Amino acid sequence: MNTAFNHKDHPHRRYNPLLDEWILVSPQRAKRPWQGQQEKMSVEKPAQHDPSCYLCSGNMRVNGDKNPDYKGAYVFDNDFGALLNEEVAFSDSGDEFFVTKPERGINRVVCFSHDHSLTLPEMQLEDIINVVEVWQDEYRHLGHVDFINYVQIFENKGSVMGCSNPHPHGQIWAQSSIPTQVVKTQENLQKYFEMNGKSLLENYLAKELQAGERIVFENDHFAALVPFWATWPYETMIVSKRKIENIISFTDDEKRAYASILKTLTIKYDNLFKVSFPYSAGIHQAPTDGKPHPEWHFHMHFYPPLLRSATVKKFMVGYEMLAESQRDITPEQSAEVLRNLSDIHYKALSEI
């Protein structure tokens, strides 16, 4: 007699409709003991201004330029950008294996605050709203550059995510091509929209809100959830309740609600292991290629590596690199853990 399937105990695959990919979920492996690598993470509170930090207000940058004595958010062209804003003469060799295409773009750095010690969850709501407004301005400005077809807004937080400077900041890479992950997402959003006349994420979010088990937090305009197909242990996604194609289409209420849910979610992350929680996060929204994109629905991904504690993280190795993504703790378990955490920062709680 076969045992009845239980997604809490039995290995199974889950489908990701945004990328047309599968992920292997192995909940039984979460019970195994851990004797793998553990990393030390700094818990020392940084100063509000670091004279050696090239992102701090009034300091000299590596290229010799001096930052203004800025307050709040500050944006400038990346001194070591991955893309260059210059046209080059190019001739395609036509070889089927050695295919090259020049890529032109603009890289920007967004300092979230002049205060070197503050990360997003520790900032005041009005200051986070200011960051959102900077993102809107940059998407609008860069999106109107004639050769820019996609504007990627993202943040790498923490040294374990490759962040080269602890001053809280994000980046914007605007480029002439639409990047691979965005193309895959767009193709699947387009296919669903043509078949159903509604956005994929609009219908998906409605079902998630009805189910409730993967919802971490919601307000009037946005929901933060652990996707059904999440890969990383505490991966989340913020999705707008209204089908919004891009960040500049927010109403004032939506802008405030988005800043609020950013603060709440990142507070919960910090509270999980009582540490400044590392992640890579980024916004997915409509390209700026001048074409209509009714299929697009604004959302933001958070990919944090931490698994069991502040020093144990998930590695994408072996099977994940050679076959497909795999996770142990189920998305439902992750969502329950995050949902039950306080939305008051642990540092603030310790002061009460």
N, C-alpha and C positions, 0 to 999 in steps of 0.2 A: 504494500500500500504506500503510495507516495505521500510525503509530508506536504501539507498545505503551505503555499508560498507566503512568507511574511517579509515585507521590505525592511523590517528592523533587524532581521536575523540572517537573511539569505542574500547571497551575491546576485546582483542584477545590473542591467544596463539602463541608462536613462538617455533620452534623446534631447539634444539642444537644437530647437528650431531656428535660432538666430544664426547658427553657424553650420547647420546641417551635419552635426557631429554627434557621436555617442560618447558617454562616459561610463566607466565601470565603477559600481558602488559595492564595496565589500564590508558591510557593517560588522561582521564577525571578527574582523581583524583589529577593530578598535579595542578588543579585550586583551591583546597581546602585550607583554611587558616591554618597556622601552629601555634599551641600553645603547642607543645611538648618540650622535653628536649633540652636545648642549653648548650653546653660545652665551657668553657673558654680554649683558646689555647695560649700558650706562644709565644710572638713575640720578646722576648729579644734575641739579637744576642749573641751566645755563644763565648767564647774566643777561640783563635787558639790552645791553650794548657790548659787543665784543670788538675791541680795537683791531684785532687781527682778522676779522670777518670781512671778506670783500663784498658781501651783500648788505652789510649794515649801513645805516644812514650816515652820510658824511665821510665814509671810508674810501680808500683807493681800491679800485678793481685791479685785477691782474694785468689788464691791457693798458693800464696807466690812466684811464678815465676815473674821475672822482664822482661818487654818488652824491646827489644833492642831499640836503638835510630834510629828507622826505618824512612825512607822517602818513600813517595808514599804508595802503598798498602802493607799490612802485613797480613799473614795467620798463624794461629796456631790452635792446637786442642782445642775444646771447653772444658773449665774446668768443665762445668756442662752439658755435653752432654746427649741427650735423648736416645742415643744408646751407647752400650759398645762393644769394640773390644776384646771380649773374647769368647771362646767356652765353652759351658756348657753341662753337661750330662743331657739328657732329655728322658723321656719315655711318650709316648702318652697314655692317659687314655682310649681313644676310645669312650668317652661319646659324644653323638650327640649334646648336648646343651652346655656343658662346654668345648669348644674347645680352646686349647692353643697351640701356636707355638713360640719357642724362636726366637728372632730377634737380629741379630748381625750387627753392623755398626760402622761408623766413623763419628764424627761430627766436622766440622771445622768452624772457624770464619774468615771472610775476612774484615779487616778494609780497607775502600776505600782510605783513605788518612791519613797521620800523622796530618793533619790540622783538629782539633776537630770541627771547625765551618763550614766546607764545606760539603754540600750534593751533590749528583750527578749532579743536574742541575747547581750548582755553580762551579763545577770543570772545569778545562781546558780540552779540547778534548783529548790531549795527555795523561792526567792522567786517563781519563775514558778508553782509549785504554789500559792502563796498567792494569786496573781492569779486562777488558775483557780477556787479556792475562793470568791473574791469574786464571780466571774461566776456561780457556782452559787447563792450566797446571793441575789444580785440577781435572777436568773431565778426563783428560788423565791418570794422576797418580792413582787416586782412582778407575777409571774404569779398571785398570790392576790388582787390588787386587783380588785374586782368588775368594773370597766369596762375592764381591760387584757386584750386578746386576742392581742397579740404583743409579744415582747421581743426587740429587735434589739441584739445586742452587736457592736461593731465598733471598729476603730482606723484612723485616718488618720495615716500616718507620713510626716513630711517636708513641708517648705514647698511642694514642687511638687504635693502632694496637698491643699493648702489647709489644712494644719495651722497653727493660729494661735498655738501655743505649743510651743516645743521640748522642754518637760518631757515625758518619755515617759508617755503616757496614752492611754486609749481612752474610748469613750462607750457609753451605753446609752439607746436611745430605746424606751420602752414606750408603746404606743398602743392606742386603742380599735378601730381597723380593722386588718385584716391587710394589709400593704403589697403593692403591685402585683407586684413580683418574687417575693415569697413565695407569693402566690396562684397565680401561673403555675407555680411549682415544685410547689406542693401539688397542683394539678390534674393535672399529669403524673405525679407520684408516685402519686396515688390511682388514676389510670387504669391504670397499670402494675400496681399491687398487686392491683386487682380482676381483672385478666386473668391474672396469674401466681401470685398467692398469696405472693409474696416481694417485698421492696423492690427498686426499680429500682437503687439504688446497691449493694445487696448483690450482685446479679448482675453489675452493671457492674464492681465492684471485683474480683470473682473473675476476670473475663476480663482485666482490666488486670494483675493479679498473675501470671496465666498468661503473658501476652504479655511483660511485663517492660520493654518499650522506653520506656514513659512513666512508669515508677516512678522517683521521685527518691530516696526513702528510706522504709524501713518498720521498724516494731518489732513486738512481739507483738500489739499492740492497734490500731495505726493505720498508715495508709499515706499518704505525701505523693506526689502525682503531678501531671503536667501533663495536664489533661483532653484527650481526643481532639479535643474541640471548642473548645479554649482560644482566646480572642480576643486577650488581651494577650500580648506576646512571651514573658514568663517567668511567665505566670499558673500558679498551682498550686491544688490542692485537697487538704485533709486529710480523709480519710474513715475512720470507725471500721470495724474489721473485723467487730465484732459489730453487729447492727442495734439501735442505741440511738436512742431517739426524742428525748432531750433531755439536756442537760449534767448534770442532777441525778441521772441514772440511772447515772453512771459508778461502777464499783467503785474502790476505792483504787488498785489496780494500773493501771486505765485512766486515772485522774486523773494519776498519775505519768507514764504513757506518753504521754499527750496533752501534758503540759508538756514532756516530753523532745523530742517531735517538733516542737513549736513552736520550741524552742531550736535544734534541728539545722537546720530549714528556714530560719529567719531568719539563722543563721550563714552558711549557703550563699549566701543572698541578699547579705549584706554582702561575702562573699568574691568574688562575681562581678566587681564593678568596684572592689573595695577602697574602699568608701564605705558610709556608713549608708544602706541601701537603702530608698527610699520605696515605699509601697504603700498601698492601701486593702484592709483585710481584715475579714471578718465571718463570724459563725456563722449557719448556717441550721439550724433545729431546729423541733420541733413548736410550733404556736401554744398559747397558754394560755387558750383559749376554753372550756375545760371539756368538750370533746368528745374521744372516743377518736381517736387518730391512728396506727393501725398502719402506715400507709403511709410515715411519716416515718423518715428515717435521718440521723443527725447528720453534718454536714460543715461545713467552713470554707473559704471562698474567699479567695485572695490575688490582688489585681489590681495588679501593679506596672507603671509606665509606661515604665521604662528599656528601651532597645532595643539600642544598640550600645556604649554606654559610660556612665560616670557623668553625662555631659552631653548625651546624645542620647536623646530619648524618643519613644514612639509617640504620635501624635495621632489622635483620632477625628474626622475631618473629611470633607468632600466626600461620597464614596461611602458611607462608614460612617454618616454622619448622614442621608443621603437614601435609601439602599438597604438594605445590611446590613453587618455587621461583616466585616473583612478583615484578614488577617495575611500576613506574608512568610515569616519563619523558621517551619519546621514545629514542631508540638508535640514530635515525636520528637527533633528537633535541640535544642530547649530543654531537654528532659528529660535528654538526654545531657550537655549542658554543666553543668547543675545537679548531676547525679548524680556527676560526676567532680570536683566541688569538695570541698575539705577540710571536715570538720565541726568543725575547730578554727578559731576566729575569727582573721582575719588579723592583728589587733592582738596576740593572744596568741602567734601564730607568730613575729611580729617580735621578741618578748621572749625567745624560746628561744635 
